[in-house]
Amino acid sequence: MNIETIIAQIKANVPELGGRVSGAANFATGLESAVNMLLPAAYVLRLADDPAPNDQQPGLQQVVTEHVGVVVEFDNTLNGDADRRTGFSGVNQVDDMRAALFRGMLNYLPEDIVARQGFSYSGAHLIDFDRARLFWQYDFEIDNVISDADGVGLYGDPLTNIHAEITVEPGAPLIEIDLPVPIP
């Protein structure tokens, strides 16, 4: 999965972020220091892959669930010093941002993934907060289907023709069938 295509998808379809969407390297910087930039801002992170068992023998047909996290950095000072409840300002924005990300991510099917359907939502949680910022992660997943075409290939001679000899009943003439096998 190409994270750049997901970043471009969110930039194009979540105007609430104003194009402030980047990858993991910028997220680490954002966590370490208060960067002077407009908020909210989002960071797209590649998370785990969960492969299902191979369900085709011989050969390969396997579903790999790929997970992506979108961490949004919210401004936690919108109410100024009058609000002493640390984290309250940012938390008020969490649900609206989830709805915005739904419009940009749900059912999105990147061209580099072979899948039956696009991204689905798989949850969200708090990452970190202080009096200035709140980091909230929204998780999405997609089932990528991998097959023989994605690997080295099968070993052995390719199957190009099937020859069958069929006897209908004892003593009857033999029926022979030759079937060509199309090669992809």
Secondary structure, 3 states (H helix, E strand, C coil): CCHHHHHHHHHHHCHHHCCCEECHHHHHHHHHCCCCCCCCEEEEEEEEEEECCCCCCCCCEEEEEEEEEEEEEEECCCCHHHCCCCCHHHHHHHHHHHHHHHHHHCCCCCCCCCCCCCCEEEEEEEEEECCCEEEEEEEEEEEEEEEHHHCCCCCCCCCCEEEEEEECCCCCCEEEEEEECCCC
